């Protein structure tokens, strides 16, 4: 249970770091995919409690 939650957190952080690094290196990236990435991360943050409940049961 705790291991799965840790994996989810690490995966989210890793994805965020990769996205920020890509957006920082390529200014054009933020115009298109950057906005979608932010939206996806917000959705993931909202869904995270539900995912944790599913994993723990």
Order of alpha helices (4+ residues) and beta strands (2+ residues): alpha-alpha
